[in-house]
């Protein structure tokens, strides 16, 4: 079983494994930010694949409706697991966005809200990913 946050040295890149208790803390932090600063949010949408689980957790916690087509809903929050390069979220510049991890030194944009700023270059592995996840973004393959 994974610990809350476990660092492991890989032969090619340093990986950080995030556990479920850390995910719950990050989601709670985002829910607080949403309730406090963005009361206009009525819907959530999780970007496939990494944003789906955080979006569902936020949806359940705040009682917000999950939608598959965010462009048809005003007040829809776009959620992803991480803003690393910023490429994925750059398609949603006009939307309110939230991520669990934000890497300001590598990202081309800043999400509206984030639970944790990660200054390192480590590859972050979430509990819903395989332990042997490739250290390359899907869109770069």
N, C-alpha and C positions, 0 to 999 in steps of 0.2 A: 504494500500500500504506500502511496506517495505521502510525503510529509507536506506540511503547509507550503513551504517553498524549499526546494532542494536544488542545490547547484551540483552539477556533475561535469567533469572534464571529458569532452569528446575528443577524438583524435584530430578532428579538423576544426571544430568550433565549440565554444563554450555554450552549454545549454542550461537553461533554468527551467525546472519543472514546477508548475504551480499546482497546488492542491485545492480541493473543494472548499476548505475553510477560508482560504484567501479569496477565492471567487465570491463567496458569500459576503465577505467584507467589502470587496470592490463593488458588488451590486448594491449593497446597503448604502455605500457612499454615493453612488450615482443616483439612487432613489432619493436620498436626502437633497442632492443638488437639484433634481427635477422638481420635487415638491416645493423647495424653497425659491428657486429662481425661474422655473419654467412652468407655471401653472396652466399655460395654454396647451400643453401637450396632452392630447387625448388618445393618441395611437402610437404604437411602436412597430418598427420593422427591423428585423435582423438580417444583416447581409450574409449571404451564403458563403461559406459554411461557418466561419468563426463567430459571427454575430448572432446566430440563431439561438443558442442556449442562453447567452446573457439577455437577449431580448425577451425570451419566454419568462425568465426569472423576474425581470423588471415588470413585465406585463402582469404576472401573477401578484407580485408584491404591491404594486400600485393600482391594480384593478383596471389597467388600460387595455384596450382592445388591440390584439395583434393583427396586422394587415399584411397581405402579400404584395399589394401594389401601392406603395407609399405615395406615388405621384398623384393619386386621386383623393388624398386626404390632407386637408390643412391641419396643422398641429401634429404632424407625425414625426416622431423621433427616429432617426436612423442610427442603428447600433452595430458596432463591430467589436471584435475582441481586442485588436491592436491597431494603432496608427503608427506603422513603421516607416514605410516610404511615403505614405499618404496617397498613393495611386488609387486605391480602392475608394477612399472617401472623397477624392477630388471630383467624382461624378455627382456629389451631393453638396456642392459648395453653398447652395441656397437654403439648405435644410439645417435643422438643429441636429447635431451629431454627438454621439457619446461612445467612448471606448473604455475598456478596462485599463490598457496600457498605452501611453503616448511616449514616443521617442522623438523629442524635439530636435535632436542633432542629426536625424536622418530623414525627417518628414518634410514634405513640401508644403504642408498646411497644418494648422492647429485645429483639432476638433473643438466643438463648442464646450464639451465637458469631458473630463477623464478622471479616473479613480487614482491612477498612479503614474508618475513620470519616471521613465526608465532611461537613465543616461548611458548605459552600456551598450555594447554591440552583441550581447549574448542573444541566442535564439530562445524565445520563450515557448515552452510546450504547455498547453492547457490540458486539464484532465480529460477532456473529450477528444483529444488527439492521441494518436499512437505514440508510444515512447520513442520509436525510431522515425519520427516525422522528418521529412527532408527539410534541410535548411535552405529552402528556396521558395519564393512566393509562387503560387500557382500560375499567375499571369506571366511569369518570367520563363516558364517551361516551354 
